[in-house]
Amino acid sequence: MNGRRFIVLFLGSVVIFTVALFYFQNYAYYDSIDDKQNILFGNKRYEISNYRGIDSESSGLKLRECFVVNKLDDIDLPKYKKPTPLTAPFWFKCFNAESITKDLADGIATAFLLKKEEFDGIDNVIAIYPDGTSYRWRQLNTKYMKE
């Protein structure tokens, strides 16, 4: 009888731990960012619409933003050499890292450096499509990435 109780207690604690781990990995540390009306690219401010964003204080790499630049002029930002968007939580549907990566590789979208070393070793990068659809994220810069 004691062995059966131990197994039930053990399996119950495993289930509780698994649910808690899933929650903390996917929900707990993300905060929605309030609706933005404009964004600064270099020295120029652009009006945006359809904004959705998430970020976290626990990690500099958790920023994900999706929006449309309403009037896209010439962007005076340096192109980013190795853009690699990190995946977003499954519930943040507008940011599809695989699709963005493929479009960047195929030349459909262009990646720009918004801010180098926003945090130590982390760059702020944006991918912009010709129609103004844009995705912004932070990624480790080449200082910490292996060539």
Rosetta blueprint (number, residue, H / E / L):
1 M L
2 N H
3 G H
4 R H
5 R H
6 F H
7 I H
8 V H
9 L H
10 F H
11 L H
12 G H
13 S H
14 V H
15 V H
16 I H
17 F H
18 T H
19 V H
20 A H
21 L H
22 F H
23 Y H
24 F H
25 Q H
26 N H
27 Y H
28 A H
29 Y L
30 Y L
31 D E
32 S E
33 I L
34 D L
35 D L
36 K L
37 Q L
38 N E
39 I E
40 L E
41 F E
42 G L
43 N L
44 K E
45 R E
46 Y E
47 E E
48 I E
49 S E
50 N E
51 Y E
52 R E
53 G E
54 I E
55 D E
56 S L
57 E L
58 S L
59 S L
60 G L
61 L L
62 K L
63 L L
64 R E
65 E E
66 C E
67 F E
68 V E
69 V E
70 N L
71 K L
72 L L
73 D L
74 D L
75 I L
76 D L
77 L L
78 P L
79 K E
80 Y L
81 K L
82 K L
83 P L
84 T L
85 P L
86 L L
87 T L
88 A L
89 P L
90 F L
91 W L
92 F L
93 K L
94 C L
95 F L
96 N L
97 A H
98 E H
99 S H
100 I H
101 T H
102 K H
103 D H
104 L H
105 A H
106 D H
107 G L
108 I L
109 A L
110 T E
111 A E
112 F E
113 L E
114 L E
115 K E
116 K E
117 E E
118 E E
119 F E
120 D L
121 G L
122 I E
123 D E
124 N E
125 V E
126 I E
127 A E
128 I E
129 Y L
130 P L
131 D L
132 G L
133 T E
134 S E
135 Y E
136 R E
137 W E
138 R E
139 Q E
140 L E
141 N L
142 T L
143 K L
144 Y L
145 M L
146 K L
147 E L
